[in-house]
Amino acid sequence: MTFTKATIALIVSAAMFNVSATSLTPTSPMLVKIAEPAIQIEKQSVHFSQAITPNRQLVNNNDQYTNVSDEYWMEVSGKQLNQGVALHISQPEALIRLSAKQTSQQWLPDDHAIDPDDLSLTKNNTTINKAFSQKVSRAQLATANIFPNSSAVKLSKAAGTGKFNIKVTKALVPTQRYVVNVKEKGSPYQQVLATQQQSYLAGQRISFNAAVNKHNKPLIASSHQAFIKAPTGNKQAIAFENKDNHLSFELPDYLPATKPGELYELYIDSQVNDGTTVINRTGKIAFALAQPTARMSAKVTANQQQATISLEVASNGRYEVSGIVYGIDKNNEYQPIMKSASAHYLSAGEHDVALNFDPQLFKRSSLKPPYQLRGIKLTDQSRMAVLQRQSANESVAIADDKQRQGGALSLLALLGLGLIRLAKPKR
Amino acid sequence: MKKIFISMLLSFMLFSATSSANQGLAFIHGTGNQTDAYNDYWTGSFVNSVRQGLNNPSKYTVINCDFDQFMWKSQAAGCLAQQLTTFITDQNITELVLLTHSNGGNIVRWVLSNPTYDSRYPNIINKISKVIAIAPSSLGTPLADAVNQGNAFIRSLSWILGYGSDAVKQQQVSWMNYYNQNWLLGTAGRPNLPVPFKTIIGSDVESAIWDGDSYCAGYQYQVALETTQNWLDSCSDGFLNCSSQRGAGSVWFTDKQRTAGREPLSHQQSRRDCFNLDTIIKNDI
């Protein structure tokens, strides 16, 4: 799968992002024609509406994510561990986990783990006695079946913080790969990664915010390294520019394909000095990268039975349109009544598809007209891809039955693609 | 007199409605590819105690599916939908209670949140009266992230996470955030699920060697889960932070509020008949 270049902007600054939510609108006029994935796909049209619990607070288009990390990890070889590996510890009683790595090229026997009794910790070339307050063996970790081929130690209070050297005294297979994970629970130093959205179309501009904080205040002069990890495990280092504390880089031209629903991951390794203390942190943000296989065109009509949405489909597949119907409460404010969704299997071409509402839910609701449809979303169910969303500040008027009988032209509302911008709905 | 008559009539109607419903109960396991979840995941003592809460205790099913897969896959949600459909049809179930553990809650949320994905889903949803979700991994777990740090895994018995399965990838924290915001309902700011989703929260792990309670469901698991708590918040069941367990639906109770002796439920103990958990659930059905 080849992707159009998209730019990832990493912004390292004191402030967190303060960007309004964006709609998922294709930036390219070109849709793509791609084969259906080789999975079982439902072919029947299915409609479903459900009531929204009264007074439930909905946030349309919320796709934000913030990752907070108090740990770091790195990959080393058996040879390096036998020679000694430098570890920067900034938090007393940090936890160190060592996991033998199994790869497709390197088969790993069950007992291939480091015995905590074979670990030695030095600081300033002096071995620390009673360096560990807790040792967890492979057998103990394996009991929980969470960390096979792993062992862990907890630093003693007496060991303190600073630059250490950890060494395995028993001879290891020199080429065997190990993951060293340092977890500094309760540390005041936290890497914070934030993004406004996790789902993107190929070619869209992507932006992230990264900072290393101390007691929630950012430290300046952090250095960062970034790479993208595909679900296949393939990693691609990212070369980025740093200008006025803004880091930006472009996605590679090629990323290995994902299976439907699988995500890519952006990893950030950060390092910063706070006086003489060196702080390392690793964090990641998962994101979906979809191909624009279809889109909603600019016309939506709606009455109390259904909305009709025009779709332009480039790739055969199963597509769902969904939205939330709002009505007016006794305080003259809009509140959600129901969430409705309809899915259809569609071939390439132009289609007017129905998004059915449940008349019983209108009757049962205490909310009154004029009704609105908000949060319209188009997804490609066959490829598990979010393709398009109505902006959070847009809505479509739902004509009441009388208007419908009169054939009012006010049913028309234009969506998403910039042809008409609707006023913000009154709250 | 009129008020008394109306009250009696309403009580009779309520009783009639309840007694006329054909109740069914499904036990839905967590991560793992199960072929005998009755023995390997739940144990008979737990299942046979809980199902006594049904009008007819024989109307139950224990689901066996491949929940090492991503939740939407045919081997996961598709398998669950087929087994539930067969159960509903064969037993003529009109009121279905689902009891889930751990990642089983996510598979059920997939079905509830994506009714148009599969033509079998709407009928199942319309039959469900409630979901009792024990320790659901609704917001994922940092342990899944830790496991994936180096692909450092092997195939093992894997009752919690398994080896490097797709289900483990799915339960990483940032992955679950994406799925919650884009594909699943019930978390903060998102539409509610179409049926009640009541959660039971496990808040701690106790592994004192002198404490008999630490031996319920296996002492060795308690020791292991206390170790994994190092990657988690102070409120956790050894596998999941309480915040993740509370992340979707509504909290029914946190272990110590109702368990015998106010004992916490570790992630291992919350699928066993420990500290009256089975009786508490039975009485709610």
Interface residues (C-beta under 8 A of the other chain):
Chain A: I39 Q40 E42 Q44 V46 H47 F48 Q50 A51 I52 T53 R56 Q57 L58 V59 N62 D63 Q64 Y65 N67 W73 E75 L95 R97 S99 A100 K101 Q102 T103 L108 D110 V136 Q140 L141 A142 T143 A144 N145 I146 F147 P148 N149 S150 A152 K154 R177 Y178 V179 N181 K183 K185 Q198 S199 P231 G233 G261 E262 L263 E265 K284 I285 A286 F287 A288 E320 S322 I324 P336 K339 A341 S342 A343 Q381 M384 V386
Chain B: F70 W72 K73 S74 G78 N114 P115 T116 Y117 D118 S119 Y121 P122 I125 L143 D145 A146 V147 Q149 G150 N151 A152 F153 I154 S156 L157 S158 W159 I160 L161 G162 Y163 D166 K169 Q172 V173 S174 W175 N177 Y178 Q181 N182 W183 L185 G189 R190 P191 N192 P194 Q220 Y221 V223 A224 L225 T227 T228 N230 W231 G238 F239
